[in-house]
Amino acid sequence: MIKNSASLDPIHPGEILLEEFMHPYQLSANRLAGSIGVPANRITAIINGQRAISAETAILLAHAYKTTPQFWINLQSHYDLQMAERSIPAPHVAAADTLARTLNIA
């Protein structure tokens, strides 16, 4: 498996949502969910790291917190890439590198 350059575990976007956006405003998952028109279990699953932030949820969170949808999608994409880097077997990466060398891709 590929070793992540940072030894810290990746931070799920739900943790950022909870710590940086819900706690400062003392918002519960139920209140946030009701305010943006989604089921409470969606927000709960996101903040518990059990669900990804979808494009729809990113748009709604962007409106709620005056951010951009890209902010939320970028958090999710960054997390997903970090998790993937940890799970891809090293031989697969080596094989892809070999192909790149064979094709003379700079």
C-alpha positions in Angstrom: 0.0 0.0 0.0 1.1 3.6 -0.6 2.2 5.4 2.5 0.6 8.8 2.9 3.2 11.6 3.2 1.4 12.7 6.3 1.2 10.3 9.2 -2.0 11.8 10.5 -5.3 10.2 9.5 -7.3 12.1 6.9 -9.9 14.4 8.3 -13.4 13.6 7.0 -15.4 16.6 5.8 -18.0 15.8 8.4 -15.6 16.6 11.1 -14.9 20.0 9.6 -18.7 20.6 9.2 -19.2 19.8 12.9 -16.2 21.6 14.4 -16.0 24.6 12.2 -19.5 25.2 11.1 -22.0 23.6 13.5 -20.4 24.0 16.9 -19.7 27.7 16.6 -23.3 28.4 15.8 -24.5 25.8 18.3 -26.4 24.0 15.5 -27.6 20.4 16.0 -27.8 18.0 13.1 -31.6 18.1 13.3 -31.7 21.9 13.1 -29.2 22.1 10.2 -31.0 19.3 8.4 -34.4 20.9 8.8 -33.1 24.3 7.8 -31.7 23.0 4.5 -34.5 20.5 3.8 -32.6 17.2 4.1 -33.2 14.2 6.4 -31.4 14.5 9.8 -29.8 11.1 9.3 -27.9 12.5 6.3 -26.3 15.2 8.4 -25.7 12.8 11.2 -24.0 10.3 8.9 -21.8 13.0 7.4 -20.6 14.3 10.7 -20.0 10.7 11.9 -17.8 10.1 8.8 -20.2 7.5 7.5 -21.4 9.4 4.4 -19.8 11.6 1.8 -20.9 15.1 1.0 -22.8 14.9 -2.2 -23.1 17.6 -4.8 -26.6 18.4 -3.6 -25.6 18.6 0.0 -22.6 20.8 -1.0 -24.9 23.3 -2.7 -27.2 23.4 0.3 -24.3 23.8 2.8 -22.8 26.5 0.6 -26.0 28.5 0.8 -26.4 27.9 4.6 -22.9 29.0 5.4 -22.2 31.5 2.6 -19.4 29.4 1.2 -19.2 27.8 -2.2 -20.3 24.3 -3.3 -16.7 23.8 -4.5 -15.4 24.3 -0.9 -17.4 21.3 0.3 -16.7 19.2 -2.8 -13.0 19.9 -2.5 -13.0 18.8 1.1 -14.7 15.6 0.1 -12.4 15.0 -2.9 -9.3 15.6 -0.9 -10.5 13.2 1.8 -11.4 10.5 -0.9 -8.0 10.8 -2.5 -6.1 10.5 0.8 -8.1 7.4 1.6 -7.5 5.9 -1.9 -3.8 6.6 -1.5 -3.8 4.5 1.6 -5.6 1.6 0.0 -4.0 1.0 -3.4 -1.6 -1.9 -3.3 2.0 -0.9 -4.0 2.3 -3.4 -6.9 -0.6 -1.7 -8.7 1.2 1.7 -8.4 4.5 0.1 -9.6 2.7 -1.4 -12.6 1.2 1.9 -13.5 4.6 3.6 -13.2 6.1 0.9 -15.4 3.5 1.5 -18.1 4.2 5.3 -17.9 7.9 4.6 -18.5 7.2 2.2 -21.3 5.0 4.8 -23.0 7.7 7.4 -22.4 5.3 9.7 -20.6 7.2 12.5 -18.9 
